[in-house]
Amino acid sequence: MPLPQLSAPRSKSHQFLSWLVTLLSVLLCTLALHTRFPGMTLMGLGPNWLLIWLVAWSLKRPVLIATIAGVAVGFLQDAVTI
């Protein structure tokens, strides 16, 4: 007896929208790295928005995909801060 399918297959437009939201959220977090919002600093240090995004995004992903994303986000952060 085969197991029932847990989720329906995604359409191409749904996959595209998912990737678009992911990329836009990464870009927003990258831009927020250099912005100091009122009340968001503690002794002159602000939050690392890319790290927060990476942890939240990686919770439902396989370890290999999360590791690759971590390396990519690290390169992105290095490119922006140099």
Buried (B, 14 or more C-beta within 10 A) or exposed (E): EEEEEEEEEEEEEEEEEEEEEEEEBBEEBBEBBEEEEEEEEEEEEBBEBBBEBBEEBBEEEEEEEBEEBBEEBEEBBEEEEE
